Amino acid sequence: MTTKEKLLAVTFEEIYKNGYYSVSVDKILKKAELNKGSMYHYFKSKKELVLAVIDVHVYGYIDKKYSAILDVEENYIDSMFNVLRNTDSFNHTLGCRLNSLVQELSHHDDDFKKALEKVYLNFEDIIYRVLKKAEQNKEIEHPDIKELAIFVVASIEGCLSTSKKSQDGKIFANCIEQLAYYFEKIKIKS
C-alpha cells in the first residue's frame, strides 16, 4: 500500500466511524503513522483529502459492488437481490458509507454536496441500467424505469439507515424483502 493509499484508507475509516467534524488531521496522521508533510504532499487540506476519500472509498465501493450486477446475461432482478440479500456485505453498525457522509456533509459545503451527489447519481445510474436490462429481458414491466431506479436506491439507503438505528442486520433483511415483494408485483409472469 502506498503512502497515499494508506492515508486515504485511514481517513476513510476515521471519517466513517467518527464523522468529518470529529476527526482532526492530527488524529488521521497519528493513526496512519505519517507526518504532516506526507499529507500535504498529496492534499492541500483536510477537505481535499476527504474529497479524494469520497472518490476512492465511496464512489469506488458503490461502483464495484453494484456494477457487478450488470455482468450477468439474464436474471438481472435475481442478481440484484442476491447482492442485496448478502447482508454480511453491509455495515449495520455504521450504516451506508454514502448516506452517512451525505447526512453530515452535503448541506454544509457545496464541494462535498457535488462529490456526494456524483456518487448518488452513479448509484442510481447503475440501478437504472440493471432495471433497463431487466425490462429488455422481459423480467419486469414498469412505466418509468428511471423513477423506479431512484426508488430502489432510496429503499436500499433507507433499509441501511433503519438497520443502523437498531444495529441489526435482520431489520435490513426484512426491509429488503419488502422491496422484493414489490418487485414480485412488477415481474412479468411467464
ChimeraX attribute file (.defattr): number of C-alpha atoms within 10 A of each C-alpha:
attribute: neighborCount
match mode: 1-to-1
recipient: residues
	/A:1	7
	/A:2	7
	/A:3	14
	/A:4	14
	/A:5	12
	/A:6	15
	/A:7	23
	/A:8	23
	/A:9	17
	/A:10	19
	/A:11	27
	/A:12	24
	/A:13	16
	/A:14	18
	/A:15	20
	/A:16	18
	/A:17	16
	/A:18	12
	/A:19	15
	/A:20	18
	/A:21	9
	/A:22	10
	/A:23	16
	/A:24	14
	/A:25	15
	/A:26	12
	/A:27	14
	/A:28	24
	/A:29	19
	/A:30	13
	/A:31	13
	/A:32	16
	/A:33	13
	/A:34	15
	/A:35	13
	/A:36	12
	/A:37	10
	/A:38	14
	/A:39	20
	/A:40	12
	/A:41	9
	/A:42	13
	/A:43	16
	/A:44	10
	/A:45	12
	/A:46	17
	/A:47	14
	/A:48	14
	/A:49	20
	/A:50	19
	/A:51	20
	/A:52	18
	/A:53	22
	/A:54	23
	/A:55	15
	/A:56	16
	/A:57	19
	/A:58	23
	/A:59	21
	/A:60	13
	/A:61	16
	/A:62	18
	/A:63	14
	/A:64	11
	/A:65	12
	/A:66	18
	/A:67	18
	/A:68	14
	/A:69	23
	/A:70	17
	/A:71	11
	/A:72	11
	/A:73	10
	/A:74	15
	/A:75	15
	/A:76	23
	/A:77	20
	/A:78	14
	/A:79	18
	/A:80	19
	/A:81	15
	/A:82	12
	/A:83	15
	/A:84	19
	/A:85	17
	/A:86	10
	/A:87	15
	/A:88	9
	/A:89	10
	/A:90	18
	/A:91	16
	/A:92	23
	/A:93	16
	/A:94	17
	/A:95	22
	/A:96	22
	/A:97	23
	/A:98	20
	/A:99	19
	/A:100	17
	/A:101	19
	/A:102	18
	/A:103	10
	/A:104	14
	/A:105	18
	/A:106	17
	/A:107	10
	/A:108	11
	/A:109	11
	/A:110	11
	/A:111	14
	/A:112	21
	/A:113	16
	/A:114	13
	/A:115	18
	/A:116	23
	/A:117	15
	/A:118	15
	/A:119	21
	/A:120	21
	/A:121	13
	/A:122	16
	/A:123	20
	/A:124	21
	/A:125	17
	/A:126	21
	/A:127	25
	/A:128	20
	/A:129	18
	/A:130	26
	/A:131	25
	/A:132	21
	/A:133	20
	/A:134	21
	/A:135	18
	/A:136	11
	/A:137	14
	/A:138	15
	/A:139	21
	/A:140	21
	/A:141	17
	/A:142	16
	/A:143	7
	/A:144	9
	/A:145	19
	/A:146	17
	/A:147	12
	/A:148	16
	/A:149	21
	/A:150	18
	/A:151	15
	/A:152	18
	/A:153	19
	/A:154	15
	/A:155	16
	/A:156	18
	/A:157	19
	/A:158	18
	/A:159	24
	/A:160	28
	/A:161	21
	/A:162	18
	/A:163	25
	/A:164	19
	/A:165	14
	/A:166	13
	/A:167	17
	/A:168	15
	/A:169	20
	/A:170	13
	/A:171	19
	/A:172	25
	/A:173	18
	/A:174	14
	/A:175	19
	/A:176	22
	/A:177	15
	/A:178	13
	/A:179	17
	/A:180	17
	/A:181	11
	/A:182	11
	/A:183	16
	/A:184	13
	/A:185	12
	/A:186	12
	/A:187	16
	/A:188	14
	/A:189	9
	/A:190	5
